[in-house]
Amino acid sequence: MTEKKYNWHKIADHLSDLDFADNNIASAELNGKKICIGKFKEELFAFAWKCPHAGGLLADGFIDALGNVVCPLHRYKYNMQNGRNVSGEGYYLKHWPVETREDGIYVAVEPEGGFWNIFK
């Protein structure tokens, strides 16, 4: 099995540059598009700005006690690690790998196909 190749994009110089609200969700920009950065138990997750169900702004939602992001419109829940809809409606949340490095916070996208197409 071949390892996936990613293009890494710096979204912040430091964790403190991300403005996490009381809901532990910050807004960031990736290739000129808004995304969300969620924080749960000191781990970071990158996911889509809008809920795939009805377009609710996930930055206005919250992270529940199990580490799922919850949409503010209809309370659909998504696992931030794999994008799976855990409340049973069958939707899938776009998400990306995140790395904290000495020089900043980075988010990865696939160079061709897959999630990369949303940025073209």
GULO-554554 format. One line per field, with one value per residue (C-alpha): residue in three letters; residue number from 1; x, z, y. Coordinates in pm, 1 decimal, padded with zeros to 6 digits. Each point is the difference from the previous one (the first is absolute). Example, Ala and Ser with C-alpha at 12.3 -4.5 7.8 and 13.67 -1.06 7.14 Angstrom:
BEGIN
type = (ALA, SER)
seq = (1, 2)
u = (01230.0, 00137.0)
w = (00780.0, -00066.0)
v = (-00450.0, 00344.0)
//
This chain:
BEGIN
type = (MET, THR, GLU, LYS, LYS, TYR, ASN, TRP, HIS, LYS, ILE, ALA, ASP, HIS, LEU, SER, ASP, LEU, ASP, PHE, ALA, ASP, ASN, ASN, ILE, ALA, SER, ALA, GLU, LEU, ASN, GLY, LYS, LYS, ILE, CYS, ILE, GLY, LYS, PHE, LYS, GLU, GLU, LEU, PHE, ALA, PHE, ALA, TRP, LYS, CYS, PRO, HIS, ALA, GLY, GLY, LEU, LEU, ALA, ASP, GLY, PHE, ILE, ASP, ALA, LEU, GLY, ASN, VAL, VAL, CYS, PRO, LEU, HIS, ARG, TYR, LYS, TYR, ASN, MET, GLN, ASN, GLY, ARG, ASN, VAL, SER, GLY, GLU, GLY, TYR, TYR, LEU, LYS, HIS, TRP, PRO, VAL, GLU, THR, ARG, GLU, ASP, GLY, ILE, TYR, VAL, ALA, VAL, GLU, PRO, GLU, GLY, GLY, PHE, TRP, ASN, ILE, PHE, LYS)
seq = (1, 2, 3, 4, 5, 6, 7, 8, 9, 10, 11, 12, 13, 14, 15, 16, 17, 18, 19, 20, 21, 22, 23, 24, 25, 26, 27, 28, 29, 30, 31, 32, 33, 34, 35, 36, 37, 38, 39, 40, 41, 42, 43, 44, 45, 46, 47, 48, 49, 50, 51, 52, 53, 54, 55, 56, 57, 58, 59, 60, 61, 62, 63, 64, 65, 66, 67, 68, 69, 70, 71, 72, 73, 74, 75, 76, 77, 78, 79, 80, 81, 82, 83, 84, 85, 86, 87, 88, 89, 90, 91, 92, 93, 94, 95, 96, 97, 98, 99, 100, 101, 102, 103, 104, 105, 106, 107, 108, 109, 110, 111, 112, 113, 114, 115, 116, 117, 118, 119, 120)
u = (00000.0, 00142.0, 00003.9, -00216.0, 00182.1, -00115.5, 00067.9, 00042.2, -00120.5, 00086.7, -00311.1, 00153.8, 00340.3, -00106.7, -00297.1, -00069.7, -00059.4, -00314.3, -00292.2, -00175.4, -00339.2, -00161.4, -00114.9, 00364.2, -00043.8, 00211.3, -00023.7, 00297.6, 00076.5, 00131.0, 00076.0, -00234.9, -00290.9, -00133.3, 00033.2, -00049.2, 00264.7, -00138.9, 00186.3, -00080.7, 00224.1, 00286.2, -00020.8, -00081.5, -00235.5, -00072.0, -00342.4, -00240.8, -00142.0, -00357.9, -00202.7, -00060.0, -00368.6, -00140.2, 00304.1, -00001.2, 00317.6, 00191.1, 00204.5, -00326.7, -00053.2, 00178.0, 00210.2, -00179.5, 00144.2, 00098.0, 00194.5, -00260.0, -00073.6, -00371.5, -00172.1, -00194.7, -00296.3, -00123.0, 00248.7, 00152.1, 00322.3, 00326.1, 00312.7, 00282.8, 00259.1, -00172.0, -00292.3, -00262.3, -00347.7, -00053.7, -00359.9, -00122.7, -00101.3, 00267.0, 00186.1, 00378.4, 00198.1, 00306.8, 00304.9, 00378.4, 00309.4, 00152.0, 00357.4, 00146.1, 00362.6, 00264.2, -00071.1, -00379.7, -00327.1, -00039.6, -00295.6, 00041.4, -00198.1, 00036.3, 00180.1, -00236.6, -00360.9, -00169.3, -00035.9, 00242.9, -00272.0, -00198.2, 00282.8, 00013.2)
w = (00000.0, -00095.6, 00243.1, -00086.7, -00115.9, 00130.9, -00060.0, 00339.7, 00047.4, 00294.8, 00158.1, 00309.1, 00147.0, 00349.5, 00165.6, 00171.1, -00344.7, -00036.9, 00174.3, 00171.4, 00127.5, 00308.9, -00229.2, -00075.6, -00371.4, -00185.8, -00354.3, -00231.1, -00365.2, -00229.3, -00361.2, 00028.2, 00137.6, 00355.7, 00203.4, 00365.8, 00244.4, 00294.0, 00323.8, 00216.3, 00280.7, -00135.4, -00343.3, -00311.7, -00282.4, -00329.8, -00157.7, -00239.5, 00072.6, -00076.4, 00099.4, -00298.1, 00093.4, -00016.2, -00005.6, 00366.7, 00104.5, 00206.5, 00161.5, 00172.9, 00123.8, 00284.1, 00086.6, 00221.0, 00288.4, -00239.2, -00234.9, -00276.4, -00169.0, 00021.1, -00263.9, 00148.1, -00240.3, 00043.2, 00252.8, -00246.4, 00149.6, -00179.6, 00115.5, -00052.7, -00060.1, -00289.2, -00105.0, 00067.4, 00095.9, 00342.4, 00054.7, -00275.4, -00290.9, -00238.0, -00089.2, -00020.4, 00120.3, -00199.3, 00224.4, -00033.8, 00196.0, 00234.4, 00126.4, 00264.5, -00087.4, 00156.2, -00254.5, -00002.3, -00055.1, -00333.1, -00179.9, -00281.0, -00319.5, -00270.4, -00307.4, -00257.8, 00016.2, 00330.9, 00225.0, -00203.6, -00259.1, 00242.5, -00010.6, -00377.7)
v = (00000.0, 00340.2, 00285.9, 00302.3, 00311.6, 00336.8, 00365.4, 00165.4, 00358.2, 00219.0, 00151.2, 00163.9, 00078.8, -00108.2, -00165.8, 00333.2, 00156.2, -00211.4, 00167.7, -00289.2, 00106.2, -00153.1, -00282.4, -00104.4, 00073.7, 00256.5, 00130.5, -00025.2, 00053.8, -00271.4, 00095.8, 00296.6, -00205.0, 00000.3, -00317.9, -00088.2, -00111.5, -00193.8, -00064.5, -00299.9, -00124.4, 00213.7, -00166.4, 00204.7, -00096.2, 00176.6, -00030.7, 00171.4, 00343.0, -00109.8, -00303.0, -00232.3, -00034.4, 00353.1, 00229.5, 00098.1, 00180.2, -00251.6, 00276.5, 00094.9, -00356.3, -00173.0, -00302.6, -00250.2, -00203.6, -00282.8, 00228.8, 00028.9, 00330.1, 00083.1, 00213.9, 00292.7, -00039.3, -00356.4, -00143.7, -00247.0, -00137.2, -00082.5, -00177.7, 00251.5, -00275.2, -00176.4, 00221.5, -00265.7, 00113.2, -00158.5, 00110.5, -00235.2, 00221.4, -00136.5, 00319.8, 00034.3, 00301.5, 00102.7, -00001.5, 00028.2, -00105.6, 00259.3, 00020.8, 00225.7, 00072.6, 00222.2, 00273.3, -00017.3, -00185.3, -00180.9, -00157.0, -00253.2, -00045.5, -00259.4, 00138.5, -00150.4, -00108.5, -00065.7, 00300.4, 00208.5, 00069.1, 00216.6, 00253.5, 00039.3)
//
